Amino acid sequence: MKKTNLITVKTISEYHEMMGHTKPLHPLVSVINLETVTHLPFDEPVNLAYDFYCITLKKNTCLKFGYGQQEYDFNKGTLFFMAPKQVFSFQTNYEATEKPSGWALLFHPDFIWNTPLATIIKSFEYFDYSVNEALHISDKEEAIVTNIVEIIEQEYKSNIDNFSQDIIISQIMSLLNYADRFFQRQFITRKKANHQVLARLEKLIANYFSTERPINNGLLTVQYVSEHLNISPNYLSRLLTTLTGKSTKQFIQDKVVEMAKERLSTTDLSISEIAYELGFEFPQSFNKLFKSKTEQTPWEFRASFN
């Protein structure tokens, strides 16, 4: 795909106009039926960013969609969660033969401003597209989220009153909670892909400590690991917790202690030298971590082998 310019869509009204839809009934929230999309505004590949949230169920579209540095097809239900300012790409797939289907729920940050949802929405890690993992849902799950979106659509199409915003926000919250449950299910059902991530993590940690990176860069961090695996820190930690019962930080710390044990039992390196080789700036920090994991100091552990 050749390099494309970035187009920012600032409002939901602007989105409607761009996609050839009629003016939205509500300026801050809208539901788009993808079956009504009769044309696309761009013939060439394009990069887009919205200034609003977009939750989309896409199936059988005529688009190749780039999200989280990965391309996806839509032969089965796939949910995407895009936060404001995130960049994604699409291009027309002229080989597609099936009619597009699905929906898009758009809501502006101003709609949820000064509500509990505004405070917690960033805690849902699936809005971080660096997770590199869309949410693939079953027919039953699709029916649940589609029903919620239909309620939202019915609500803003009715006469707006003092309850409308609260009802719509509660439905969005319900949708996000169901998505959270489905993501957890996906961690369990997509075992092969998840164990491949675990294998990559194991290899990344081994490579890091087989070089002088700890001496030059310090302790291995969650941020370093997530960036090199191209997975968000929250998503990686949740995946590891499902697979191993440990967060990413705990997983790394356990690996560091394993390597420390090996050096303590097979080499004559001093405690300070081992700490330095593993990336610790101060031996005291190494001693504290080692004892918290083993209930022994490094000296006590080494002495047990003599």
N, C-alpha and C positions, 0 to 999 in steps of 0.2 A: 504494500500500500504506500503510495507516495505521500510525502509530507503535505499536510493540509492546514489551513488556517483555523483558528479557534473562533467559533461563533457563540456568543453569550446571549441566552434568552433570559431577560430580566423579569418578566411578569407572565402570569398564566394567560392573560389576554394576548400577549405577544406570541405565546406558544400556539394558542388557538388560531391566530391569524396565519402563522407560519405553516400550520398543518392543514389549512383550508377549512377549519371548523367555524361554526357560528360563534358569536360573542359568548363568553361563559356567563352562566346565570349568577355565579358568585365570583367576585374578583380574586378571592384568596384560596378557593378550593374547587376542584373540578375532577370529574371522572370521565375518561375518554374510552369509548368502545373502539377497539382497534379494527373491528370489522367495518367501521364507517370510514376508515382512512382509504380514500380513493386514489390519492396521489401523494408522492413525497416531494418535498421542496428542493431536493438536491439530487442531481444525477451523478455527481462525483463523490468520492469518499469525503467525509466531513467530520471534524471534531466539534463537539458541543459541550456547553456547560450551562446548567440552569441556576438561577438565583432562588430556587425553591426546591422542596423535597419532591421526589418522584419515586413511587413504588409501582412497579410494572409487572404484570403477568403476561408473558409473551409466548405464543405458540404459533408455529407454522407461518412465521412472518417471512416477508421477502427481503429481510435485512440480514446482513452479517454484522454482528454487534460486538464491539470491542469493549471489554470491561475488566478492570483489574489486570491489564496487560495480557488478556487471553480472549480468544474468539469463541463464541458459543452459537450452537444451532438451537432451534426451538421446536423440535419434533415432539417434545414432551413439555409439560408445564415447568416453566423456569421463572422464578421471582428475582427481581433485581431491586436493590435499595440504593438510591442515589441521593446524597446530601447536597446542599447548595455548594456551588463552585467546583464540584468534582467534574473532571473531564472524561468523556467517553467518546467513542467513535462508532459510526456505522456507514455502511455502503449497501447499495441495492444489490441483492442477489437475483440476477435475472434468470437463474436456473430454477428458482422456486416455482412450484406449480400449484400449491395449495393456497387457499384463501387465508389471509392473516386473521388471527383471532387473539383474544385476550383483552386486557384493559390496562389503563394507566391511572393511578390516583396521584393528583398533584395537590400539594398544599404549601402555601407560602409561610415562612417563619413568622410573619406578622400575625398569622391566624392563630398560632399557638403561643404568641408572646405573653409573658406574665402568667403562664399556667404551669402546673406541675409537669406536663409533658415537655415543655421547653427546657426544663431543668434536666430531665433524664434521657432525652432522646439520643444524646451523644453517647450514652452508655451502651446502646445497642450496637455491638461491633459490626454487624452486617452492613451498617451504613459506611463502613470503611472499605472502599473498593479494593484496597490492597490485600484483602483477604484472598483474592484470586479464586474465589469459590462462590458461584451463584447457588441459590437455593432451589433444588429440584424437588418438586412436591408431587404427591400422589393425587389420584382423582378425588379421593375423599378430602384431602387437605385443600385441594383447589376449590372444592365446593364450599368449604368453611370460609376461606378468605374472600371468595367471590361474593358470598352472602353478606359479609360485613361491608364490602365496598358498595354493594347495591343499597344497603341501608343508608350509607353516607350520601349516595346519590339522591335517594328519595328525600332525605332530610333537607338538603340544600335546594331541591326543586320545589319543596313545599313553601308555604308562607313562613318567612324568617321571623322568629320571635326571640324572646330572651333566653330560651332554652336551646336554641339551634346550635350555637357554638359548642356548648358543653356536651351535647349529645354527639355531635360529630367528633369532637376530640376524644370522647370516651370510646367511640368506635375505632378511631385510629389507634388508640392505646391497646384495644383488644386485638386488633390486627397485628401490632408489633409483638404482643405477648405470644400470640399463636406462632408467629414467625420464629420467635425465640425457641419455642418448643420444637418446631420443625427442624431448626438448625441443630438442636441437640440430638434429635433423631438421626439427622444426616451424619453426624459424627460417628454414630453407632453403626448405621447401615452401610456407610461407604468405607468399610474397614480397609480394603486394599489400598485405596488412595491415601487414607490416613496413615497407614503403616509405611507407605512410601515416604511420606513427610517425615516420619520418625526416623527412618533409615537415613534420609538426607541430613537430618539434624545430627544424628550420631556421627556421620562422616564429617560434617562441618566442624563439630567440636574436636574430633580427633585431628583434623588438619590444622586447626587453630593452635593446638598445643604441641604439634609436631614441628612447629617453626618457632621463630623468635618473636612472634606477635605478642605473646603475653608480656615479654620483657619490654617491647617497644610501645605497646598500646595499653597494657594493663589487663585487668580482669576481663574475661569474656562477659559481655552484657546481653541482656534480653534484646535491646535495640539492635545490636550487631547481628544477632542470630536472625531476628525477624526480617531485617533488611536483606540479608543474603539468601534467605529462603523465599523472599517476596511474599511474606504473609504478615498480616498485622499482629502486633504483640498480643492484643486481647484474644484474637482468634486462635493463635498458636497456643497460648496458655490454656484456653478452653479445650482445644484438641488434645493436648498432652494430659490434662486432668482426666479426660475421658479414657485415654489409652493407658495411662500410668498412675493416675491418682496424684500426680505432682504438677505444680505450676512450672512454667518455663524456668523461672529463677531457681526453684527447688531442684529441678532436673539438672541444671548447670552446676549448682553447688554440689550435688551428689557426685557428678562426674569429676569435679575438681578434687573432692575428698578421696575418690577412688585412685586418682593419679598420685595424690599425696601419699596414700598408703603404700603404693608401689615404690615410690622413691624412698620413703622412710625404711622400708623393709629390704630393699635391694641395693641401695647406694650408701656411700659415706658422706653425702652432702649434708651440710648443716641445716638446721631448721630454717634459718634465715635464707639460705641459698635456695631451698625448695620453695619457700614462700615467694621469693623473687622470680623464680622460673615459672611459677603458676600465675604471675601477674599481680601479686599483692604488693602494695606500696610499703606496707608496714607488717612485720612478722606478727605483731599483736593481733591484727585483723585475721590473719591466717589461723593463729592459735585459737581464737574465739570461734571461728567457723568450724574448725576441726573438732573441737570439744563439744560443740552443740550438736554435731552429727554423730559422734562416736562415744560421747561421755568419757573420753580420754584426751589428755593433752597429747601433742605430737611426741613429746619425750616419753610419755608413758606407753604410747603405742609402740615406739621403737624399742623401748626396753623389754617389751614382752617377747621380742624375737631373740634376745640375748640370753 
